[in-house]
């Protein structure tokens, strides 16, 4: 699923990227395959979004976030 499909407060593991050129920029910012990523919140007008990755918060445009493929983490009780 794309990162933009996650709901605020949900987490996932980065699996892949759909844009090779943009993936280099994202990886330099800490969005590495295998990293846990949390969708924190959406700006009032819907763009950008805030995520937590590698111990810090990062803001991404929706079009950038849509290039990140994640596997949603399901909490088990």
Beta strands, then each sheet from edge to edge (+ up, - down):
strand 1: 11-17
strand 2: 36-42
strand 3: 49-53
strand 4: 56-60
strand 5: 68-72
sheet 1: 4+ 3- 2+ 1- 5+
end
